[in-house]
Amino acid sequence: MSVPAKILVVDDTPANIKLLGALLESRGYQVSTAVNGEEALAKVAAEKPDLVLLDVMMPGLSGYDVCRRIRADPATALLPVVMCTSLDPQQERVKGIEAGADDFLSKPVNQPELFARVKSSLRVKALHDELAALNANLEKRVTEQVGEIERLARLKRFVSPRVGDLILAGEVDDPLKTHRREITVVFTDLRGFTAFSETAEPEEVMGVLREYHAALGRIVLAHEGTVEHFAGDGVMILFNDPLPLEEPELAAIRMALEMRTAVGALGAGWKKRGHELGFGVGIANGYATMGAIGFEGRRDYGAIGPVTNLSARLCGEAHAGQVLISQRVFGKVEERIEAEHVGELSLKGLSKPVPAYNVLGMRG
């Protein structure tokens, strides 16, 4: 059931207040009263009426003064004000319009006219309130969408445009929310890069990195991988998050082999310029905790778990041109790849030697 509209009746004559109050209450309105302008403004602020029925001639603040102050306050700028006057209607109407009044009643008040003007003013206020609610909802939605666009812009630093579109459409879970998932991690870097960067000019180093990152980035997107981070020549790529894949291990290996070919072609050009740089890859599979890492104002998408360390350590052991995979990865794809066992490797940070395999190519 709707709440009755609240009307503030302002008049310095008690008989007028009593009459108007009784008439309005008979139609179901809530009525509040004030006997002067100061009291009226105080009640407007405290009680927030839906309409003010305002006498023009009052001691102290006149009805015009009260109306101007109501209009000057942003909180009440659209509050309906109906002015009542026993003076010349034509002359007072001009003054009332200048003060910001919405409508006028002549004294003595005609009952049907009173009810009609009150009803009309309240209908206008209802429309204003509805419009304000729509605007507030629109502003909220715009704010949410701007936030979504900003979030997606951050995500697009890591994921392919297609994955970004799926996230925005709600078809893929938000990867920035903390979650746990089995992933395949690929870590790549350049053999000989440290020595190269210590002796080459900074412009040469940046040129090599630009070529290297451009080639790898194109291949990552083609194989639906997700870049976790770039760190100089080191690149960490994730498979199976945020986009679930049926065979993430095979996707990772296919990507690594294509990278090996692309960086090999780049390496031939680098060698002509006197830069001896090789390409190594480590691939591991396991469970990790995924989500946003960082602080307010700078949050990145990342993975935390032993699988990321294992991938990096395998990459560190890989010779130029090798793609080393863990025992777990090999067990999942051994019938689909050509690989050679390179023995058990003692890796930094791991208590036991780890079996590793070098991928030579895909079968078939």
N, C-alpha and C positions, 0 to 999 in steps of 0.2 A: 504494500500500500504506500502511495507517495506521501511525503511529508508536506503539510500545508505550508504555503508561502508565508514568509514573515514580513510584515509591513510596519515601518516606523512612521507614526503620525506625529508631526511636529506643529504645535500651535500654542500660542501664549494664552489662549482663551479656553478655560476648563470645559465650558459647555460644548465648544466645537470638538475638543478631544473626545469627550464622552460620546457625542453623536457619531462621529466618524468611526470610533472604535467599535461601538455597538453595531453599526451597519456592516462593517467589514467582518467582524466576528460572526455575524449571522450568516455570512457566506463561507464560513469555515477557515478564514485566514487567521494566522497568529498575529496579534497586535501588540506593539510596544509603543510607548509614548515618550515625548520630550516636550518641555515647556519653553525652551529657548534654543538658540543656535549652538551654544557651547555644549549643552547637554546632548543635543542631536548629534554633533560630531563625535562625542565620546561614545554614544551608543552605536553609531555606525561602525566605529572601529572595534568595539567590544562584541556586539551582537551580530554583525554582518547580515543586515536585513536584505530581503530580495527587492524591496522597493521603498522609497521614501516619499511620503505625502507631506509636502512642505509648504507651510504658510509663508507668504511674502513679507507681511508687515509684522515684525517682532522687535522688541527692545534689544539693544546690543547688536549682535550679528543679525542682519536681515536674512530673509530666505535666499536672496541673490548671493550674499556673502557665503552662506553655508553651501550653496550649490557650487560656487566657484572652488571652494576648498575640497569638496567631494571630487570634483573633476580633476583637481591638481594632484590628487593622490593616485598613483598607478593602480593601487589595489582596489579603488572604487571608481575608477574613471568611467566604467561602463555601467555603474549602478543606476537603474532607472529612477528618475526624480520627476514627480508630478507636482507642479506648483499650484497652490490655491490662492486666489486673490479676489477681493471685493472691489478693487480699483478698475479703472478703464481697461477692459480686456485687450484691446488692440495695442495700447501703449505698453502694458505689462508683458504682453507676449514677446515684443521685441526685446525688452530687457531680459526676460527669462531665457530666450534663445541665446542671447549674448553671454549669459551666465552658464549656459550648458544644460538647461532643463529639457526633458524629453517630451513633456505634455503639460496641459494646463486645465484647471477647473475653476469655474467662476463660483463665487459665494453669493447667495446661499447655494449649497451643493445640491445638484439634482441627482437623486439616487441612481436611476438607470445610467446616467452619464458617468457617475463615479465608478460603478461596477464595470462598465464597458472600457473606460480608460485604464483602470487598474488591470483588468484582464489582458488588454492589448499590450501594456507595458511589460507585464510578466511573461507574456508569450515571446516578446522580443528578447527579454533576458534569458529565457530558456534556450532560444536559438544561439545567443552569444555563448552561453555556458557549454552548449553542445559543440559549437565551433572551437571553443578553447580546449575542450577535452580532446577533440580530433587533432588539433594542433599539437597538444602535449604528447599524444600518442605518436603522431608523425615524427616529432622531434626525437622521441625515444627510439623509434624504429630507425631513423636516420643515424642517430648516435651508435646504435647497435650495428648497423650496416657498415658505418665507417670503421668501427672497431673490427668487424669481420674482414673488411678489405685490408686493414693494416695487418691483421693477423695473417691473412693469406699472403700478403706481400712478404712478410717475414718467412713464411713457409716456402715460398717460391725460390728462396735462396737455396733450399735443400732438395725440393722435390721437383718432378717434371711438371710442366703446365697441365698435363692431363690429370695427374694426381691432385694438383691444386684445385682443379675444377671439381673433381669428385669430392674433395673435402668440403668445398664451399656448398656443394649440392647436398651435403649430408649423407652421401653414399659411402664415405670412409670416415672412421672415427677421427676425432681431433688428435693428431699425434703429439700435441704439446701437453695433453693431459697424461699424468703419470700412469704407465701401464707396463705389463710384463709380457714378453713375447719371444718365441724362438726366432732368431734371425741368423742370417749369414753375413759375415763381415769381411769386406775386402780392403786391404791396406796396400797402397802402392807408393813407391818412391824411386828416385834415380840413384843408381850406383855411381859414385864419384862426384856427387853434387857438392858435398862439403868442401872438397879440395878445389873444385871448380869455382865455387862462390868466394873462396878466400883469395883467389888469384885473378879472377876476371873482373872487369869493370862492372859496376852496379847496373849500368844500362844493358850490358850483355846478359847479366843474370836475369834481369827482369824480362828481357826479350825471350830468353829460353823458357822461362816460367809461363809467359803468356801463350807461347805456342803449345807447350805441354798441357796447360790447364784447358785451353780451347779444345784440343784433341780429346782429352779425357772427358771433359764435360759433355761434348756431343755424344760420345759413346755411352756414358752413364744414362743420359736421357733416353737413348734408343733402347736400352735394356731395362728401363724402368727401375733403375737403382735410385737411391737417395743419398746425396752427399751429406755426410755428418760434419765434416770440416775439411778445409784446406789448411795446411801448415807448411809453407814453403813448397818443397817438392813432395811432401807427404800428403796423400789424399786418402780419406777413410770413407768408404761407401757401404751402405746398408741395403740388404734385400729382405723382403717380407714385412717391412714396416716403413711407412704407414700403409702401403698397398700390399695386401696379402697376395702371394704368388703360389702357384701349384708346385713349382720346382725351383725354389730360390737358389739352391746350390748350383744347378745347371745354368741358370741365368747369370749367376756371378762368374762362373767359369767361362762361359761364352764371352761375357764382357771383358774379362781379363785377357783372353786370347786375342780379341780384337784390339784391345789396348796395346798388347805386346807388338802386334803388327804395325799399328799406327805410330807408336813411339820409336819402333825400329826404323821406320821411314824418316822420322824426324832426326833420329840419331845419326843417320847417314849425312844429313845436311850439317848437323852440329860438328861432326867429325871433320868435315871439310874446313870448318872455321877453327879447328884445333881443340874442340871440346870432346873429351872422351867420357860419354855418359851412357850408362846402361839402365835397364828397366827391370825392377823386381816387384813381385807380388806375393802377398800372403793371404790365404783364405781360411777362415774358421767358421764353425757353426755351433750355436748354443743359445741358451736363454740369457736375456738381458733386461734390465729395467730401462724403459724409454720415457722420454718426456722433456719438459722445459728445464734447462740448466742455465743458471746465471743469477741476475739480480734485477730489481725494478729498473726499467728503462733499457735493459739489455738482456734479453732471454733468448737462448738458442736451443734448438732441438738437438738432443744427444742421447747416447746409449751408455749405460754403465753395467759392467759385468766382465768376468774373466775372458769371455769370448773376444772382446775387443783387444785385450792385451795379447792374447794368443795370436790373433791375426797380425798385429804389429810386430811381434817377435819373429813369426815365420817370414814376414817381409824382410826383416833385418837380416835373416840368414840366407835369403834367396840371392843367387848369383845373377849377373846380368842375363836377362832372357828367361829366367825361371819363374814359374807360377807354382808356389808351394801351397799344398792344401793339407789340412789336418786329417787325422785318422777318421774322425766322425764324418767329415765331408766325403772322403774317399769311400767310406762304407755306403754312403747314400747314392753315389754316382759311378761306382767302379765299372759297371757294365756299359756305361755310355761314353767313357773317356779312355784315352790312351795315357797311361801314367807310369812312372818308374819310382820305385821305393828308394829314397835317399838316406834311409837309416833313421836312427833315433837321435834327435837333436836335443842338446842341453841348452835350454833357453833361459835367459835372464828372468828371474822372478818366479820360475816354475821349479818345484822341488824334484820332479822326476823328468827323465828324458821323454821327449814327445816324438812318436812316429810321424814322418812326413813323406809326402809324395810330390813329385814334380810332374805337372800336367804337360804332356807333349802335344795333345790335340784332342779333338772330338772323334769318336768312332762314327763311321758312316758319313 
